[in-house]
Each structure stands twice: as C-alpha cells, then as structure tokens.
Amino acid sequence: MAGFAGGTFCTGLALSSLHLSPISISTPVSDAVTMGASLAGAIVGGILSFAGTYFFQSYANRLRQKELAYTLLTQVAAMRSEIINLVLHIRECERNNADVLLSSADYWKAVTPRAGNIPLRTLSEGALGVLIAHQEFELHSELALLEVHHNSLAEGWNEYCKTRRELGALMPVDKNKGTSLFSNLDTTKHPEAFIRILEANSLIISMLKLAPDRLLRAEKVAGKVGPAFKRIFKDDSFPGVVVTEVMPPV
C-alpha cells in the first residue's frame, strides 16, 4: 500500500500477505543406499581386478624366469659334458698311443681328431639377468667366464681337428701298427706339411695345459647353478647338476 502522509511519500508492505514456501531437497533412503553400494562395488571391483592382474602377471613372470633357469642349467650341463669328453679323449689318446709320445713335439701324432665339432655356446642372457636381479653376482661372473673358457677350448679343438685332417691328407701311409699309422714323409721337401705339424702340435699342447683347469672350473660353477635357483625361487625341487670327480690321471 502506498500514499502521501504529511507531504512525505510512504511505502508499506503487509507482511501477512507474503508467504515464502520452504525449498526441500530429499533423497529417498533406498536410492542413497544404492548409490553407496554401487560406489563401493566399483572400488572393490577395481581393487580385485588390479590384484588379479598383478597376481597372474607375477605368476607368468615367475614361470618365465623358471623356463630361463632351466635353459641355463641345460646349457651349463652341456658345456661341462663337452669339456669332460674332450679331456677324456685326449687322455685316452695319450694312453693308447704312448709308443709315439717320445717328446712333447709328438702330441700331434698321438691325439686323433674326433668326428664333428664342439659347438660354440652362448648362455641365456635372460637367465643371467635373473641372477643379476637377485644379486647372484659372483655366479653370474663365473658363468660368463665358463662361456669364454668353453668356447676357447671348442675353437682350439675344432681348429686342431681341421689341421690334423689336412696334415693326414698330405702324408702317405707307409705302414700301420694297430690303430697307429706311419708315414715316411720328408718334411724338408714338403714344407706345407711341416707347418701344419707345428700348428697342430702347438694347438694340442695349449689345450693340454688349459683343459684340466677349465674342467675343474666347469665342475665348480655347474654345481652352483641349481642351489642358486633353489634360493631364488624358494623351491627345493629345482634340479641341479650332479658333480662327480671325473678328472682322469695325467
């Protein structure tokens, strides 16, 4: 209501005529529970999904590491066997052909080649990485050295056999005695044969000096591989290389 009173303009408002309706926002209890349950379910589901993925990834990774470990064990066992067989063959030749071993210059006569080459081997980098990851540093170094020793012996023996066969092709057989063959080749007239004799004898003498030590080292490191992986995987059933003394007499 508005009007003039005493020359003054007045404004009045009848409060009784103004009604303010309260605003109310309500969520039914059942909806709130549903929302909370959905949120909790999503969180728990995410946790379970992550845990499941992590478990299976860890399990798969463990299986992969074990496969690498088995590969390494097989490779080490093969290296050890090849070194053993080489040493045994050389010693057997020494015993069987003692009649031609009049001096160290005659070893090329006594030690005969074998069929086939000794393969060069490369240890599994993945398995060596597992050793590093589990701080098996000493074993890692010993295995790396085993690879070098094995391959140097293999290369030396393979070259010896090649040179020895080439030499045999140059020398006519004049007579034989048991398993020994004899030739009266005059090396002064056949210098190429003389050179191969020197090469062959140098190679076999070098291997005679190195092979026994290489064999002992191979035996030592081969025996460590199984126990190391037993510790890593906490698995007492993990196999190992059974090491027995095989060093033949000199």
C-alpha positions as CSV (number, residue, x, y, z in Angstrom):
1,M,0.0,0.0,0.0
2,A,1.4,3.4,-0.9
3,G,0.3,7.0,-0.2
4,F,1.3,10.5,0.9
5,A,1.4,11.4,4.6
6,G,2.4,14.9,5.6
7,G,3.9,15.5,2.2
8,T,6.0,12.5,2.5
9,F,5.7,9.5,0.3
10,C,5.5,6.3,2.3
11,T,5.6,2.8,1.3
12,G,4.2,0.0,3.4
13,L,4.2,-3.8,3.0
14,A,1.7,-6.0,4.6
15,L,3.9,-8.8,5.9
16,S,1.0,-11.0,6.5
17,S,0.4,-11.1,2.8
18,L,3.9,-12.5,1.9
19,H,4.3,-16.2,2.2
20,L,7.7,-18.0,1.5
21,S,7.4,-21.7,0.7
22,P,10.4,-23.6,2.1
23,I,12.5,-25.5,-0.5
24,S,13.3,-29.1,0.4
25,I,15.6,-31.5,-1.4
26,S,15.3,-35.0,-0.3
27,T,16.8,-38.3,-1.5
28,P,15.0,-41.5,-0.7
29,V,16.9,-43.8,1.7
30,S,16.8,-46.6,-0.8
31,D,18.5,-44.5,-3.5
32,A,21.2,-43.4,-1.2
33,V,22.0,-47.0,-0.2
34,T,22.0,-48.0,-3.9
35,M,24.4,-45.2,-4.8
36,G,26.7,-46.1,-1.9
37,A,26.7,-49.8,-2.7
38,S,27.4,-49.0,-6.4
39,L,30.4,-46.8,-5.5
40,A,31.8,-49.4,-3.0
41,G,31.3,-52.1,-5.6
42,A,33.2,-50.2,-8.2
43,I,36.1,-49.6,-5.8
44,V,36.2,-53.2,-4.6
45,G,35.9,-54.4,-8.2
46,G,38.8,-52.2,-9.3
47,I,40.9,-53.5,-6.4
48,L,40.1,-57.1,-7.2
49,S,40.8,-56.6,-10.9
50,F,44.2,-55.0,-10.2
51,A,45.1,-57.7,-7.6
52,G,44.0,-60.4,-10.1
53,T,46.0,-58.9,-12.9
54,Y,49.1,-58.4,-10.7
55,F,48.8,-62.0,-9.5
56,F,48.6,-63.5,-12.9
57,Q,51.4,-61.2,-14.3
58,S,53.6,-62.2,-11.3
59,Y,52.8,-65.8,-11.8
60,A,53.5,-65.6,-15.6
61,N,56.8,-63.8,-14.9
62,R,57.8,-66.4,-12.4
63,L,57.1,-69.2,-14.8
64,R,59.1,-67.4,-17.5
65,Q,62.0,-66.9,-15.1
66,K,61.9,-70.7,-14.3
67,E,62.0,-71.5,-18.0
68,L,65.1,-69.4,-18.4
69,A,66.7,-71.0,-15.4
70,Y,66.0,-74.5,-16.8
71,T,67.6,-73.4,-20.1
72,L,70.7,-72.1,-18.4
73,L,71.0,-75.2,-16.3
74,T,70.9,-77.3,-19.5
75,Q,73.4,-75.1,-21.3
76,V,75.9,-75.3,-18.3
77,A,75.5,-79.1,-18.1
78,A,76.2,-79.4,-21.9
79,M,79.3,-77.2,-21.6
80,R,80.6,-79.2,-18.7
81,S,80.0,-82.5,-20.6
82,E,81.8,-81.3,-23.7
83,I,84.8,-80.2,-21.7
84,I,84.8,-83.6,-19.8
85,N,84.6,-85.5,-23.1
86,L,87.4,-83.5,-24.6
87,V,89.7,-84.1,-21.7
88,L,88.9,-87.8,-21.5
89,H,89.5,-88.2,-25.2
90,I,92.9,-86.6,-25.0
91,R,93.9,-88.7,-22.0
92,E,92.7,-91.8,-23.7
93,C,94.8,-91.0,-26.8
94,E,97.8,-90.5,-24.6
95,R,97.4,-93.9,-23.0
96,N,96.6,-95.7,-26.3
97,N,99.4,-94.1,-28.3
98,A,102.1,-93.9,-25.7
99,D,104.6,-95.6,-28.1
100,V,104.7,-92.5,-30.3
101,L,104.9,-90.0,-27.5
102,L,108.6,-89.7,-27.3
103,S,108.6,-86.0,-26.6
104,S,106.2,-83.0,-26.3
105,A,106.7,-82.5,-30.0
106,D,104.9,-85.7,-30.7
107,Y,101.5,-85.0,-29.3
108,W,100.0,-84.3,-32.8
109,K,100.8,-87.9,-33.6
110,A,99.1,-89.3,-30.5
111,V,95.9,-87.2,-30.3
112,T,93.5,-88.2,-33.0
113,P,90.6,-86.0,-34.2
114,R,87.0,-86.9,-33.4
115,A,84.0,-86.7,-35.7
116,G,82.1,-83.5,-35.6
117,N,83.0,-80.2,-34.0
118,I,82.4,-79.0,-30.5
119,P,79.6,-76.3,-30.8
120,L,80.2,-72.8,-29.5
121,R,77.6,-71.9,-26.9
122,T,76.0,-68.6,-25.7
123,L,74.4,-68.7,-22.3
124,S,70.9,-67.4,-21.9
125,E,71.0,-63.6,-21.4
126,G,67.6,-63.7,-19.8
127,A,68.6,-66.3,-17.2
128,L,71.8,-64.4,-16.5
129,G,69.6,-61.3,-16.0
130,V,67.5,-63.3,-13.4
131,L,70.8,-63.9,-11.5
132,I,71.7,-60.2,-11.6
133,A,68.2,-59.2,-10.4
134,H,68.5,-61.5,-7.4
135,Q,72.1,-60.3,-6.7
136,E,73.8,-63.5,-7.6
137,F,76.7,-61.5,-8.9
138,E,79.5,-64.0,-8.2
139,L,77.7,-66.8,-10.0
140,H,77.0,-64.5,-12.9
141,S,80.7,-63.7,-13.3
142,E,81.7,-67.4,-13.1
143,L,79.2,-68.4,-15.7
144,A,80.3,-65.7,-18.1
145,L,83.9,-67.0,-17.6
146,L,82.7,-70.5,-18.2
147,E,81.3,-69.5,-21.6
148,V,84.6,-67.9,-22.6
149,H,86.6,-70.9,-21.4
150,H,84.3,-73.4,-23.1
151,N,84.3,-71.6,-26.4
152,S,88.0,-71.0,-26.5
153,L,88.6,-74.8,-25.9
154,A,86.0,-75.6,-28.6
155,E,87.6,-73.3,-31.1
156,G,91.0,-74.7,-30.4
157,W,89.9,-78.3,-30.7
158,N,87.9,-77.7,-33.9
159,E,90.9,-76.0,-35.4
160,Y,93.2,-78.8,-34.3
161,C,91.0,-81.4,-35.9
162,K,90.9,-79.4,-39.1
163,T,94.7,-79.0,-39.2
164,R,95.2,-82.6,-38.3
165,R,93.0,-83.9,-41.1
166,E,94.7,-81.6,-43.6
167,L,98.0,-83.0,-42.4
168,G,96.8,-86.5,-42.8
169,A,95.8,-85.8,-46.4
170,L,99.4,-84.7,-47.1
171,M,101.1,-87.7,-45.6
172,P,101.0,-91.1,-47.4
173,V,100.6,-94.1,-45.1
174,D,103.6,-96.4,-45.4
175,K,102.6,-98.9,-42.7
176,N,100.2,-99.3,-39.7
177,K,100.6,-100.8,-36.3
178,G,97.3,-101.4,-34.6
179,T,95.4,-98.1,-34.7
180,S,98.6,-96.2,-35.5
181,L,99.6,-95.2,-39.0
182,F,103.1,-94.4,-40.0
183,S,104.5,-92.2,-42.8
184,N,108.0,-91.5,-44.0
185,L,107.1,-88.1,-45.5
186,D,110.2,-85.9,-45.8
187,T,109.1,-82.6,-44.3
188,T,112.1,-80.8,-45.8
189,K,110.6,-81.5,-49.2
190,H,107.1,-80.7,-48.1
191,P,107.2,-77.5,-46.0
192,E,103.4,-77.2,-46.0
193,A,103.2,-80.4,-44.0
194,F,105.9,-79.2,-41.6
195,I,104.0,-76.0,-41.0
196,R,100.8,-77.9,-40.2
197,I,102.7,-80.2,-37.8
198,L,103.9,-77.2,-35.9
199,E,100.4,-75.7,-35.9
200,A,98.7,-78.9,-34.8
201,N,101.2,-79.6,-32.0
202,S,101.0,-76.1,-30.7
203,L,97.2,-76.3,-30.5
204,I,97.1,-79.6,-28.7
205,I,99.8,-78.7,-26.2
206,S,97.9,-75.5,-25.4
207,M,94.8,-77.5,-24.8
208,L,96.6,-80.0,-22.6
209,K,97.8,-77.2,-20.4
210,L,94.4,-75.4,-20.2
211,A,91.8,-78.2,-20.3
212,P,92.3,-79.7,-16.8
213,D,91.9,-76.3,-15.1
214,R,88.9,-75.5,-17.4
215,L,87.3,-78.7,-16.3
216,L,87.8,-78.1,-12.6
217,R,86.2,-74.6,-13.0
218,A,83.3,-76.0,-15.0
219,E,82.7,-78.6,-12.3
220,K,82.7,-75.9,-9.7
221,V,80.3,-73.5,-11.3
222,A,78.0,-76.2,-12.6
223,G,77.4,-77.3,-9.1
224,K,76.3,-73.8,-8.0
225,V,73.6,-73.2,-10.6
226,G,70.9,-75.5,-9.1
227,P,71.3,-74.3,-5.5
228,A,71.2,-70.6,-6.6
229,F,67.9,-71.1,-8.4
230,K,66.5,-73.0,-5.4
231,R,67.2,-69.9,-3.3
232,I,65.8,-67.5,-5.9
233,F,62.5,-69.4,-6.4
234,K,62.3,-70.8,-2.9
235,D,61.9,-74.2,-4.5
236,D,63.8,-77.1,-3.1
237,S,62.7,-79.3,-6.0
238,F,64.6,-77.3,-8.6
239,P,67.1,-79.6,-10.2
240,G,70.9,-79.2,-10.3
241,V,74.0,-80.7,-12.0
242,V,75.3,-83.7,-10.1
243,V,79.0,-83.1,-9.9
244,T,81.3,-86.1,-9.6
245,E,85.1,-86.2,-9.8
246,V,85.9,-87.2,-13.4
247,M,89.5,-85.8,-13.8
248,P,91.4,-88.6,-15.4
249,P,95.1,-89.2,-14.5
250,V,97.7,-87.3,-16.4
